[in-house]
């Protein structure tokens, strides 16, 4: 994104959290889904997008 500052500014302006997610935040969601804590989850969508989907719902 550093090569495209205008696109980066736009992406941040529409992001409800006002920032990009970190690789660790994405990894934590994956780790959860693969863990025994998620053993009762079936057929669920797990949105890990900083609430970006809520802007278009």
Secondary structure, DSSP 8 states (H G I E B T S, - for coil): -TT-HHHHHHHHHH-TTSS---HHHHHHHHHHHHSGGGTT--S-----STTGGGG--
